[in-house]
């Protein structure tokens, strides 16, 4: 419950500048149509200057995928930082699957319960389990190389577990 309130407050703070804007301005800020595959294809095919220009736009993308790994970068409550690897796939014919992946980072104490620093016998209701299918509003913040492929690095604004 606390996590939902924090997410709503965070989204409200991010979207406050948008409230007085027209529908056209709002749709320029939030991209509902871009999928994880689109972001992966974009960062892999564009020069760094083009990717940097999109980073500067602070555009929000809604991505979905499955959580394949999670890592606590900074376990300190005040400066908490964690990241998830999110993956999605697409069948190519009957035998091959094209995988798409990105890293989603979360910063701030409000996200500290999403990834446990240590295993616990009691499950935390705010923990995001591995293999969860999620929807995440994100900002593109950069790129990273993963197994020879350039992948997006995203800043998570919130997360909703779908299944």
Secondary structure, DSSP 8 states (H G I E B T S, - for coil): -HHHHHHHHHHHHHHHHHHTS-HHHHHHHEESS--HHHHHHHHHHS-HHHHHHHHHTT-EEEEEEEEEEEEEEE--STT-EEEEEEEEEEEETTTEEEEEEEEEEEESGGGTTTS-SS--SS--TT---TT-EEEEEEEEEEEEEETTEEEEEEEES--EE--
